[in-house]
């Protein structure tokens, strides 16, 4: 690689949020050492650990280390983002294995000045075929860009149609015009999911775009049995119902949320969502979904009791000014 190419690479920090999984982190960091990109650093955010094993792994691999004592994936992601100065912040799950071209694929999409976030392709770990009962939207093939010009932008951004949090990157400047990941959402929070989708929708609503590229590929573990898939899906249904409750109560797009779920009940096919197979009975799914509103209520109560309200969204004029600077 020439000096001119290195100079042209956008500075990037790969943020890995982890909790008590040193073996998985070791595998992830080892794979990052083979990534074909020179202008990046790795930051390990150790989220409420029980021991110093993660710190030792990060040190051995030459990664920067940051302790976040309060449990919560969204909190750890926010802490990581505000702690760096690079142009791009890329997030990688601690049990993911990036391909060598991963970072180049993500950062290329930021050539478009309106793109504020990018997601990539997620496939099963090397050496393992996709189980026949798994369908994953991360395997979509077509590159795409989503903004408010698309009439389905809210549904696609809010419900997984533009990618997932296990493989994503943001401009660091996004955190100057957006309040960051909602800390009521994500693993370790009362609503254990949906945080990345709410982020994508919020950025698009502010006037930016989110892109998906299949050239930024990572490998990730998937449930390997019907029983593990059943538990995984039921957890998703509960988290999804809680997330939907949040949107119904707090979003200005309530009609779209209601329409989306009614269409789902009617079996409406969506081109941007892959087919899925239920591993649990309808009765168990209904019970799982009924827990969702209670999860949302708990999230709001905990937020109030801790006296840690989310940073209010940046005013519209601030986002508009940022757009002007990028034009």
WOHU-V810196 format. One record per backbone hydrogen bond with DSSP energy under -1.0 kcal/mol. CO is the residue of the C=O (numbers start at 1). NH is the residue of the N-H. Records with the same first field share a line. If there is no record, write none. Layout:
# WOHU-V810196
CO=NH + NH
This chain:
# WOHU-V810196
2=6
3=7
4=8
5=9
11=88
12=41
13=90
14=43
15=92
16=45
18=47
21=25
22=26
23=27
24=28
25=29
26=30
27=31
28=32
29=33
31=34
32=35
35=37
38=40
39=12
41=14
42=64
43=16
44=66
45=18
46=68
52=56
53=57
54=58
55=59
56=60
57=61
58=63
59=62
64=44
66=46
68=48
72=76
73=77
74=78
75=79
76=80
77=81
78=82
81=84
87=172
88=13
89=170
90=15
91=168
93=96
97=219
99=102
100=36
101=105
102=106
103=107
104=108
107=110
108=111
109=112
112=115
114=209
116=171
117=211
118=169
119=213
121=218
123=220
125=128
131=134
136=139
137=140
138=122
144=212
146=210
147=150
150=153
152=156
153=157
154=158
155=159
156=161
164=167
167=120
168=91
169=118
170=89
171=174
172=175
173=176
174=177
182=185
184=191
186=189
187=73
191=186 + 193
194=198
195=199
196=200
197=201
198=202
199=203
200=204
201=205
202=206
203=208
204=207
209=116 + 117
210=146
211=119
212=144
216=121
217=99
218=123
219=97
225=229
226=230
227=231
228=232
229=233
230=234
231=235
232=236
233=237
234=238
235=239
236=240
237=241
238=242
239=243
240=244
241=245
242=246
243=247
244=248
245=249
246=250
247=251
253=257
254=258
255=259
256=260
257=261
258=262
259=263
260=264
261=265
262=266
263=268
264=267
270=273
281=285
282=286
283=287
284=288
285=289
286=290
289=292
291=295
292=296
293=297
294=298
295=299
296=300
297=301
298=302
299=303
300=304
301=305
302=306
303=308
304=307
315=319
316=320
317=321
318=322
319=323
320=324
321=325
322=326
323=327
